[in-house]
Amino acid sequence: MTDRAADDAALIEQYLAGDVDAFDSLMRAHEDRVFSICLRMLRDREAALDATQETFIAVFRKADRFAGRSAFSTWLYRVAVNTCYDVARRTQRRKTDPLPEGIDPTDPTAGDEFESAEVRPEIEEALDSLPAEFKAAVILSDLEGLSLETVSDALGVPIGTVKSRVFRGRRLLADSLGNLRGDHKSQSEETNA
């Protein structure tokens, strides 16, 4: 068990015993990551802020349901992803403006910052076009850097399903983005040739 997981376990026990300050400590420790997940899933700052708040309200009310079979953070990320699904359904996936510059780091593989900024809207659009289950898996594993095991626990699916969703999500992204730099054909074009 990592230090963070041990701290979380102690804080959740303290909160369940009536120490509300322990919940504040849990929230402060995880609010940035939860907001990041919500922002990447919803692509709208206000909706992400609302989803982050809804996530912590749900956890505050349902903390007694945390069974401890996984790390608290994994359970929290699952609640966050499910909250994002609910928010997206409620808003009927209305189109939003692209994220403002500076929210995420530039693409390190781009030749310069201008090229990175130029490609960003296409990447966001391609990511947003993924089916929800692929999008969640790609965001949690590739953008948030969570392990496949943690993603599996967070999404409540077997690790093989996570691997499949990440692979298929990446493939759909590659097909969608394959022509951005002009020097690559998409995989579907190559297989049809």
C-alpha positions in Angstrom: 0.0 0.0 0.0 1.4 3.4 -1.0 1.7 6.3 1.5 -1.2 8.1 -0.3 -3.4 5.0 -0.1 -2.6 4.5 3.6 -3.3 8.2 4.3 -6.6 7.9 2.3 -7.6 4.8 4.2 -7.0 6.5 7.6 -8.8 9.6 6.5 -11.9 7.7 5.3 -12.0 5.8 8.6 -11.8 9.1 10.5 -14.5 10.7 8.4 -16.8 7.7 8.9 -16.2 8.0 12.7 -17.5 11.6 12.5 -14.4 13.8 11.7 -15.6 16.1 8.9 -12.1 17.7 8.7 -10.8 14.3 7.5 -13.1 14.5 4.4 -11.7 18.0 3.7 -8.2 16.6 3.7 -9.3 13.8 1.3 -10.9 16.3 -1.0 -7.9 18.6 -1.0 -5.6 15.6 -1.8 -7.7 14.5 -4.8 -9.6 17.6 -6.1 -7.0 18.5 -8.8 -7.0 15.0 -10.3 -10.8 14.7 -10.2 -11.1 18.1 -11.9 -8.6 17.0 -14.5 -10.5 13.8 -15.3 -13.8 15.7 -15.5 -12.3 18.5 -17.7 -10.9 16.0 -20.1 -14.1 14.0 -20.3 -16.5 17.0 -20.6 -14.3 19.5 -22.4 -16.1 22.4 -20.7 -14.7 24.1 -17.6 -18.0 25.0 -16.0 -19.4 21.5 -16.5 -16.1 20.0 -15.2 -16.3 22.2 -12.1 -19.9 21.1 -11.5 -19.0 17.4 -12.1 -16.1 17.7 -9.6 -18.4 19.2 -7.0 -21.1 16.5 -7.7 -18.4 13.8 -7.4 -17.3 15.0 -3.9 -20.9 15.5 -2.8 -21.7 11.9 -3.9 -18.6 10.6 -2.1 -19.5 12.7 1.0 -22.9 11.1 1.1 -21.9 7.5 0.1 -18.5 7.2 1.8 -19.9 4.3 4.0 -20.3 2.3 0.7 -16.6 2.3 0.1 -15.7 -1.3 0.7 -11.9 -1.0 0.7 -11.5 -3.6 -2.0 -9.4 -1.1 -4.0 -7.7 2.2 -3.2 -9.9 5.0 -2.2 -8.6 7.0 -5.2 -9.7 4.3 -7.6 -13.2 4.3 -6.1 -13.2 8.1 -6.3 -12.2 8.1 -10.0 -14.9 5.7 -10.7 -17.5 8.0 -9.1 -16.0 10.9 -11.1 -16.3 9.0 -14.4 -19.8 8.0 -13.7 -20.7 11.6 -12.7 -19.3 12.8 -16.1 -21.4 10.2 -17.9 -24.5 11.6 -16.0 -23.6 15.2 -16.8 -23.0 14.4 -20.5 -26.4 12.6 -20.7 -28.1 15.6 -19.0 -26.6 18.1 -21.4 -27.2 15.8 -24.4 -23.6 16.2 -25.5 -24.1 19.8 -26.7 -21.1 21.2 -28.5 -18.8 23.4 -26.5 -15.9 25.7 -27.4 -12.4 24.2 -27.3 -10.5 24.5 -24.1 -8.6 27.7 -23.7 -4.9 27.5 -24.2 -2.8 26.9 -21.1 -5.1 24.4 -19.5 -3.0 21.5 -20.6 0.6 21.3 -21.5 1.5 21.6 -25.2 2.1 18.4 -27.3 5.7 17.4 -26.6 5.9 15.6 -29.9 5.1 18.7 -31.9 7.9 20.5 -33.5 7.2 23.8 -31.8 4.4 25.4 -29.7 2.7 26.9 -32.7 2.4 23.5 -34.4 1.1 22.0 -31.1 -1.6 24.8 -30.7 -2.6 24.3 -34.3 -3.2 20.6 -33.9 -4.9 20.8 -30.5 -8.6 21.5 -31.7 -8.4 18.5 -34.0 -7.2 16.3 -31.2 -9.9 17.5 -28.9 -12.5 16.9 -31.5 -11.3 13.4 -32.3 -11.2 12.6 -28.6 -14.7 13.9 -28.1 -16.0 11.8 -31.0 -14.9 8.5 -29.3 -17.6 6.3 -27.8 -17.9 7.1 -24.1 -16.4 3.8 -22.9 -13.3 4.3 -25.2 -13.0 7.9 -24.3 -13.0 7.2 -20.5 -10.4 4.4 -20.9 -8.1 6.6 -23.1 -8.4 9.6 -20.8 -7.7 7.7 -17.6 -4.8 5.6 -19.0 -3.1 7.9 -21.6 -3.9 11.4 -20.4 -4.1 10.9 -16.6 -1.4 8.3 -16.6 -3.2 5.8 -14.4 -2.2 2.1 -14.5 -4.4 -0.3 -16.5 -5.3 -2.0 -13.2 -6.4 1.3 -11.7 -8.4 2.1 -14.8 -10.0 -1.4 -14.6 -11.1 -0.8 -11.0 -12.2 2.8 -11.8 -14.4 1.7 -14.7 -15.6 -1.5 -13.1 -14.5 -3.7 -16.0 -11.9 -6.5 -16.4 -8.4 -5.4 -17.2 -8.7 -7.2 -20.6 -11.6 -5.0 -21.4 -9.6 -1.9 -20.5 -6.8 -3.0 -22.8 -9.2 -3.5 -25.6 -10.9 -0.2 -25.0 -7.6 1.7 -24.9 -6.4 -0.1 -28.0 -9.6 0.5 -29.9 -9.8 4.1 -28.7 -6.2 4.8 -29.8 -6.9 3.2 -33.1 -10.0 5.4 -33.7 -7.9 8.4 -32.7 -5.1 7.4 -35.1 -7.6 6.9 -37.9 -9.2 10.3 -37.2 -5.9 12.1 -36.8 -3.8 10.3 -39.3 -3.9 13.0 -41.9 -3.1 16.0 -39.7 0.6 16.2 -40.5 0.1 15.2 -44.1 2.8 12.5 -44.0 0.7 9.6 -42.7 -2.2 7.7 -44.2 -4.8 6.5 -41.8 -4.7 2.8 -41.0 -8.1 2.2 -42.8 -6.7 3.8 -46.0 -3.6 1.6 -45.8 -5.6 -1.6 -45.3 -8.0 -0.8 -48.1 -5.2 0.0 -50.6 
